[in-house]
């Protein structure tokens, strides 16, 4: 159910919201999706943060936050293991409204045309009014929902631990189709050229017709796929990038599913790739960083941040950002050279830091398992 944050609670949040940097106006879009867009490129149209950041504000949460922040409509939206979704004013760090479920919220929200969509470990997919938190509809799957929704046109696509991928009508939550895989679906779908791409713990990546849910092709990877596919569209054709828990990272032809190139990273991958103009960025669970040539698979540079590292990288024009569980450190790197630009401690070391950085108007939003949501800026 929805509830408005009480004035006393807001006062407490303000007490802990340390405005260290000068107040700045953060310009947000009205639409946001997991990993930035329906292709999951994790590229953000923002000025890069080149210098060591300082805290703009901090919104504390009582339980770990594993969701990546969704930034839209002047709000930052995060879910928590306490079963609550929070809407936070991006300018002040004040809580505005909350929505409570009966189980942890790990799915990252998508916000499209004033409606927020998310999944919950209570097995439901929700649609909420993004301004008020008022519930519009809910849809029950047969399993917990770790997957994050993607919205394409009038349809929402999402996976569930009941082994299914669902296509739902965004207007009322009615089911358009479902597709059963041979394993749990932790991966979040990406959409391109009439197809939905999603991984499964049955070791496969699926390309499904987005209108019917019928199989276009299936790629057997030899390892469970929890990572979400990322798609790069270019004149040379579209490539789908995804890694598996066996430690192999693939670039696949989007039309056929054929392997264009692959690389063994030496440790498993939970992370999804971030896609630049010519380079692809990814990390394994030991915190080894890789920048590959997008088309040849040749290594442009390598680095390391220490593991475990479950979070996925994010990208601006000339900087790439990574979070590691080791000491809760967030890193900024030069995207072309791999030079470390800065590191910032987001909180105490915690288990399974899966949130990724989101960069909007030169501000880095990063969720912490121990500190809630942080907004960082170098200005």
N, C-alpha and C positions, 0 to 999 in steps of 0.2 A: 504494500500500500504506500501511497505518497504521504510525506509529512514535511512541513516547512520547518527549517531549523529555527529553534527558539532563540530569542534575543540573547539570553544568557550564554547559550552555546556559541553564538557568533562573537560575543565578547571574549570568550575563552580562546576562540580561534584567532581573533585579532591580537590577543596577548602573545600568542605563539608565532604570529606572522611577522617576522622580523624584516622590516623594510630597510635593507642595508644599502641597496643601490637606489639612485634617484628614480622616482616614479616615472614611468614612461607609458605611452599609449601603445597598446598591443592591438594591431589590426587583425581581426580574425575573419575567416570565410564563413559562409552559411552552411557549407557542406564539408564533411570530412569522412574518410573511410580508413579502415585498418591498413597500415603500411602506406598511407597517403592517397591511394587511388585504387581503382578496380584491377590495375595491373600489379599492385603490391611492389612498386618500385622503391618505396621508402625515400624518395627524393622530395625535399621540401623547398618550395620557392621562397627562400628567406636569405637574408644576409647571413654569412657564416660567423661563427663565434671563434675568433682566432686567438684571443687572449684568455688567460685563466679567468673563469667566471666568478661572480659573487652572487650571493643569495638576494633575490628580489623579494620573494616571500616563500613561506612554507605552510602548507595546510596539513596538520597532523591527523593521522587516522589510527584508530586503536589496534587494528590488525594489519597484516601484510597486504600491500597493494601489488598485485601481479599484472594488472591490466596496463596497457599503454594508454596514456591520456588521449582523449579525443578533444580537439580544440575547435569550437565553432560557436557562433552566435554570442560571442563575448564570454563564453563559459569554457571551463575545463571540466571534462566528465571522466571520473575514474570509478572503478568498482573495487570492492574490498573483500577480503576473506570473512569479514563480519556480516556479509550478505547485503551490504548497502551500496547503492550507486550514489555518488556525490556529484552535485553541480556546483562549481566554484567560480566566482567572479575572477576572470583572468587579470584584471587590473589591480585588484586589492588582495586577492587570496582569501576572501571571505566566502564561507559556505552560503549558498542561496536556497537550495532544496535538496532533499534526499528521497530515494525510493528504496524500500526494503523488500528483499526477497527472503526465502527461508533457508538459503544455502549460499556459500561463497559465490562471488561474481568474479570470474577470471576472463571472460570474453571481453574484448575491446569493443566499445560502442562505435556504430556508424551513425552519422547525423546527416539527414538529407531532407531538404525543404521543411525544416522545422520539426521533424520527427526523429527521435532517437531509437535505434534498434540495438538490442544486445541479447546475449544468451546467458544462462545461469546454470549453476550446478544443481539447481532444483528441477532440471530437465526442461525448462521452458525457454522460449524465445519471446522477447517482449518488444512492444512498440509503445513509446512514451512521448508525450508532448515535451519537446526539448526545452521550452521556456519555463514550464511549471512542474514537470514530472508526473503529470496526470497520465494514467494508463489508458492506452487506446485499445490494445488487444494483447492477448498472449496465446502462444501455441505450445502444446506439450509434445515433446519428443519422447522416445523410449529410453533415453539415457542422459547423462550429464552433458552439458554443452560447454566445452572449453574453446571450441572454434569461434572465430569472430565473423560476423556477418559481412557480406558484400552486397551492395545494392546496385543493380543494373536495370535501368528503366523502371518497370513496375514490379520487379521481382527481387526478392531477397534469397540469397543462397547461403547455407550454413551446414556444418557437419555436427554430428552427435556421437557420443560413445556407444550408441545403439547400433553402430556400424553403418549408419545411413547418412546420405547427403540429402538435404531438403531444399526444395524451391517453394517459396511462399509468396502469396500476393501481398504486397506491402499495404494495400488499402485496408484489408480486414484480417490478415493472417491466415487466410484459407490456403490449403495445400494445393499446389499445382502439380507437383510430382515428387517422388522420392526415389533414390537409387541406393541399393544395398551393396556395400563392399564386403570383403571378407574379414574386416577388422575394424577396430575403433577408429573414428575420424577425429583427430585432434587438430589436423591441418585446417587452415582457413582458405576458402575457395578464392581464386582469381578468375577474371572474365576477360575474354578477348575473342573477337572475330566469330561470334556466335557459339563459343564453347566455354564451358566451366571447367577449370583445372583444379584438382584437389588431390591431396595425398591421403593414404590410409595406412594403418598398422598391419595391413595384409601385404606390405612391401611395395604396393603399387601406386603409381600416379595415374589418375584418370583424366581423360578429356571427354566431357559429356556434352551432348547437344543441349544448349541452354533452354530451348523451348520444350523439349520432350524428355530430357534426362537419359536418352539412349547413348550408348557408348560410341564414341568416334574412334578412340584408340586407348589402349592401356599399355603402360610401361612398367615392367617388373624390374625393381631396382636392386633386389637382393638384401634389403634392410627396411625396417619400419620407417615410414615417413610421417613425422610430426611437423616438420617445417612446412611453411606455406610457400607455394610456388610464386616466383616473380617473373614477369614477362617483359621482355625488351622488344619493342617494335621498331624496325628500321627498314630502309629500302632493300636491304639484303634478305629480309624476311624476319619473322618473329621467332625468338628463342625463349624457351621456358627453362628457368634455373631452379634447381631444387637439390637438397642434400638429404641423406638418410642417416639413421643411427649406426650404420656400419662404417660411416666416415667417408662416403663417396659423394662428391659433388658433381652434378650433371648439368650440361647444357643440351636441351632437347629441341628438335625441330617441332614447332607448334602445330604443323599440319599433319605430320606423320608419327610423332613420338620417337623418331630415330635419334640416336645419340650423335651429337655434333662433336662434343668433347667431354671428357670426364677427368677428375683428379681425385686421388685418395688423400684425404687430409690427416689420416693417422689417428683420429679420434672422432667420436660420433658428432652428428650435427642435429641440434634442435633449432638453431638459428636459421632465419630466412635471409636471403640475399638482399643487398641494396644495390641499385643499378644506376650508374653514371652514364655519361655520354659514350665513353669508350671502355670503362672498367666496371667490373663486378666485384663487390665486396662481401665477404662472408667470414665466419669464425667457427671453429669447432669448440667442443665443451671444455677443452684444456686451455682455451684462451689464445690459441694461435690464430693470427689474423692473415688474411690473404686478399690481395687485389689481383684479379685476373683480367687479361685482355678479354673483352666480351665475346669476340668471335673465334679466337684461336685457342683460348685457354692457357696461354703462356702467362707465367707469373710476372706481374709488374713490380710488386714489392711484397714483403712479408714483415710481420711484426708480432708482438705478443703483449697480452695484458694480464696473464695469469688466470687460472681457472679455479673453480668451475665457471663457465661462461655459457649461459643459456639464452641470454638476451640477443636480439638481432641488431645489426648496425643500422644507422640512419645517416642520411646524406644531405648536404647542401652543395652549392656550386663547387666549392673547393675545399671542403672539410668533411670528414666522416667521423661519426661518434659511436663509441662502444661503451657498454656497461659490463663490468665483471662482478662476480660475487666476492672475489678476493678483496677484502677491506671495503667493499661497497664502492669501488672507484669507478667514476665516469671519466672517459678519455675523449679528447679531441685530437685528431690526426690530420695532417695535410693529405688531401685526397689523392694527389698526384705522386707525391714523393714518399709517403708513409712516415714523415717526420712527426714525432709526438709534439703537439702544440701545448697541451696542458692536461692536468688530471685534477679531479675534484672528488672529495669523499662525500658520498650521498648519505651515509649513515653506517651503522654497524653492519658487520657481515651477517647475512641472513641466507636462508635456504631458498633456492630456485628463484632468483631474481630474473623474471621473464619479461619485465617491462622494457620497452625500447624508448630512446629519446625522441621527442617531437620538437621541431624547431619552427617557431612562428615569429616573424618580425624581430629576429635576432635574440629571441628568448628561448632557452632550452627548458622544456618541461620533462621532468623525469620522476617516475614513481619509485619509491624506496620501500623495501620490506619493513623498515624500522622507523621511517620518518614521514610517511605519507607522500604528498606530492610537493616537489620542489620546483620553483621557477628561478632559473639562473640567467644572468646576463653579464656581458663583459663591459657594459657601459655604466 
